[in-house]
Amino acid sequence: MRYRGRATIRESDGILAIASAIGGRTYVCQGRLDGAKLNVYGDFEVEYSVEADGSLVGAWGNGGLETLTPIEKPIGTKLGYGHADDDPVGDDS
């Protein structure tokens, strides 16, 4: 399945909160960065690896994969990520 969306990641006290807008719905999860891994739980559970370019490659429990590609600022600030098979979403709204 292919999809596109936009994820916003915010950090507070070492916890990263991810809000993903996909197909008119918003999904929320949170987790902690552990080295180059980010495991998140909430509306969905995904284990992401942090790549050298700042992208997050996520492995879903059902075997699915996704890539969140940075389209805004580096880690440590508000992040905007595009969902979908390595294609960033160019929505600047």
Residue pairs with C-beta under 8 A, 6 or more apart in sequence:
1 64
2 84
2 85
3 22
3 23
3 83
3 84
4 22
4 82
4 83
4 84
4 87
4 89
5 20
5 21
5 22
5 23
5 82
5 83
5 84
5 89
6 20
6 21
6 80
6 81
6 82
6 83
6 89
6 91
7 18
7 19
7 20
7 21
7 68
7 79
7 80
7 81
7 82
7 83
8 18
8 19
8 78
8 79
8 80
8 81
9 16
9 17
9 18
9 78
9 79
9 81
10 16
10 17
10 78
10 79
11 17
11 76
14 32
14 33
15 30
15 31
15 32
16 30
16 31
16 32
16 33
16 38
16 40
17 28
17 29
17 30
18 28
18 29
18 30
18 31
18 40
19 26
19 27
19 28
20 26
20 27
20 28
20 29
20 44
20 83
22 83
27 42
27 43
27 44
28 42
28 43
29 40
29 41
29 42
29 43
29 44
29 45
29 46
30 40
30 41
30 42
31 38
31 39
31 40
31 41
32 38
32 39
33 50
36 49
36 50
37 47
37 48
37 49
37 50
38 47
38 48
38 49
38 50
38 56
39 45
39 46
39 47
39 48
40 46
40 47
40 48
44 60
45 60
45 61
46 58
46 59
46 60
46 66
47 58
47 59
48 56
48 57
48 58
48 59
48 68
49 56
49 57
50 56
50 75
51 57
53 70
54 70
54 74
54 75
55 67
55 68
55 69
55 70
55 81
56 67
56 68
56 81
57 65
57 66
57 67
58 65
58 66
58 67
58 68
59 65
60 66
66 83
66 84
66 85
67 83
67 84
67 85
67 86
68 81
68 82
68 83
69 81
69 82
69 86
69 87
69 88
70 79
70 80
70 81
70 88
71 80
71 81
71 82
71 88
71 89
71 90
72 78
72 79
72 80
73 79
73 80
81 88
82 88
82 89
82 90
83 89
